[in-house]
Amino acid sequence: MMEPMAPSAPTPLTGMRVLDVTTSIAGPYCAQILATLGADVIKVERPDTGDDGRAWGPPFWNGDGTMFLSANAGKRSLALSLRDERGREALLQLVDGADVFLQSLRPGLADELGLGPAALRTRNPRLVYCSVGAYGHVGPLSQEPGYDALMQAAGGLISITGEPGRPGVRVGSSLIDQGTGTWAAVGVLAALLERGSSGEGSVVDVSLYETALGYIGYHLAGYFAAGTVPHGQGTRFPMVAPYQVFATRNGELMIAGGNDRLFAAICSVVGLPDLVDDPRFATNPDRVRNRDELCAILEQALATNDTAHWHARLTEAGVPAAPVADIADVANAPQTEALGMIQHLDHPTIPDLRLTALPLSFDGERALYPSAPPAVGEHTSEILGELGYAAEEIAALAAEGVIRQ
């Protein structure tokens, strides 16, 4: 087994504390990014069940949900009840010395518990307060809850994903959640930079719905320009042809003919140079209009040989192409290994924990998680001890179910 990788530099947030009062994926993913950049992230969880994401599965890894593991590395877990005044008091003491408060509580609950931005920033004016919501902080749907798949529906993604003439489908990863977490991290970092000059914190708002709209930006522009309402196109890129997956003799190959030069190169490789002078395919708009005819011709040619053959020939000709890989292929790909994208981490119950590292490097060095995802309440006693709680007080709170050690 490989030795766990040591945390990498730089860590620009070293010395900063983030209180992560979020569940599921979007908020935890944001906090995981901040932890990887050096922040002391305290994950606040329910003492009975912990983060909802811990129970999401299968698959599980020695009892832990793999979705939870993928979004919670580098944190310390503080398990306390926000419904109990004593639990909230401990959290408020942490707020007084925190740099960032990150929350994804249901709409209205943060204010109800005395954890809204006005209350916390009155206690700590330098606090950066970040809310991760469903539909955003204003508007007729601002009080509605939401998850990734719901926002793929409400934000238009399902309608444009899938095969032509068939019902839309969900994108097969939590794209909206992780995108929202990334935007939250960007907002927090920008607010911390601003605080460096103003001395004041600020309120950052992100939502799943806004992320979904950001991901359909050029489709919205097309609707405003021409009234175009796109639908599922399979693997086709709607504005460019040929740009899709083609069947070969033994598999599938994505080919991107993004301009006239690349189209000519494709035609040369597959032995159909005369297509370049065919008026049906003279320009990209022509090729898009006559996509079905063009792709049928190319498919017939590509079916005569294997994926590896065409991939090598097209790559040699400068044409972007990639075999269609599954998750196992990606996990074992030499490129994945070369980039150091799989990080091995020490974990008390998972001997060979491997997680996808952040897609971020500095000066050629991968940004690595400083520690494995925590168990529920793993650091409760440690954190409360740092606040000055005596061992007897901590034991009493645990006995009454206010905290979990």
C-alpha positions, 0 to 999 in steps of 0.5 A: 500500500502506498504511504499517505501523501503529506499536505502540500504548500502553499496553504494561504489560509493557515491560521484562519478558522472556518465553521462548517454548519452544512450537510450533503455535498455543496457546503461540505465541498466548499469547506473541504476546499478551504481546509485544503488551502490551510484553514482550520475547518470545524465541521458542526454535526448533529450528535445523533446521526452526523451529516446526512451524507454519512448515510447516503449509499450504497456504496459504503466504505467500512460503514462510511458513505463514499459521498460523505468521504469525498467531501469532508477531508481535512476537517475536525468534527464537533458534534453538538445540538443546535436545538439545545441552548448549551450547544448553541452557546458553544458554537457562538463562542467559536464564532467570536474567534472565527474567520468564516461561518458557512451554513446551509440550514433550511431557509429561515432556520439560521435566523430562528436559532440566532445564527443569522448573518446580522446576529453573528456579524454583530458579535464578530464584525470581521466574520465572513458569512456564507450561505449555501441555499437552494433557490437563492436569498430572494425571489418567490422560491427563496424559501423552498428547499432543494438538492442537486437533482431538483436543481438540474430539473428546475435549472433546465439541465435535465431538459437538454441532457439525454438522447434525441426524442427521449425524456431528459436525464439527470447528469450522472454526478452531483455537478450542481452541488460541487459547482456551488461549493466551488463558487462558495469557496471563490466568494469566501476567498474574495471576501477574505481578500476584501477584509484585508483592506477594509477590516470588515467581513461580508455576507456571501450568498450562493445557491444551487439554482444560480449555479445551474443557470450559470451552466446553461449560459450559452443556451440562455443566450441562444434563447434570447437571440433566436428563441432556441429551446434546445433538447437532448442531443446525446453526445452531440455538441449542438453548435459544432459538427462533427463533435460527438461520440462515434461507434468504432469496430470495437468501442466508442470514440469522441471526436471534436471537429471544432473548425474547418481545419480539423474537419479537413483533417478528420476527412483525410484520416478516415479516407474521405477527403472529398467531403471537404469540397461537398457544399453540404459541409463547406462551413460549420453552420452547413455541417450543423444543418446537415449533421445527420448526413455527415455523421452517417458517412463518418460512422460508416468509415469509422466502423471499419477499424478499432478505437485505438487505431482511430484514436492514434491516427486522429491524434497524430493528425492534430484532431482532439479525440478521446475513447469513452472511458468508464469509472474503472478506466479513469481510476486506472488511467496513466494520466490520472496517476501522472497528475497525482489525482488520487490521494491516499489518506490515513484513516482509523477504519479504512486501511487504504482510503483513496479519494480524488484530490482537488483539481488544483496545483500550485507551482506543479504541486498538487493541493492535498487534503491535510487529513482524512474525513473525521468520525462523528464527534471525533474532535468534540472534546478537543475543540471544547477543551480549546474553548476552556471547557473542563473535562467534567463539563464535557462529560456532562454535556455528552451524558445529556446528549447535547454533544457527542464525543 
